[in-house]
């Protein structure tokens, strides 16, 4: 797979992040993906986030717990414009490929 193409897990993580506002940490990402039928581990999300950070698709920073939270600092990740552009291109490509495919359509 080309470095400028998003894999399935990368797409899921980015879409979950965007649903959560584009600025979040791993635990809510896992929860969001699972709520929408995905099956992903926390370790997988961390690996995907690091890989995307190395590619410039997300950035991150460490933040202390919020006023009503306990625990240690968390690494928050932010979606970058390059990631959104790649998601849009992937959506266009997949939508085009799906056109005319009836055998896999959902029953009405």
Buried (B, 14 or more C-beta within 10 A) or exposed (E): EEEEEBEEBBBBBBBBBBBBEBBBBBEBBBEBBEEEEBEBEEEBBBEBBBBBBEBEBBEBEEEEEEEEEEEEEBBBBBBBEBBBEBBEEBEEEEEEEEEEEEEEEEEE
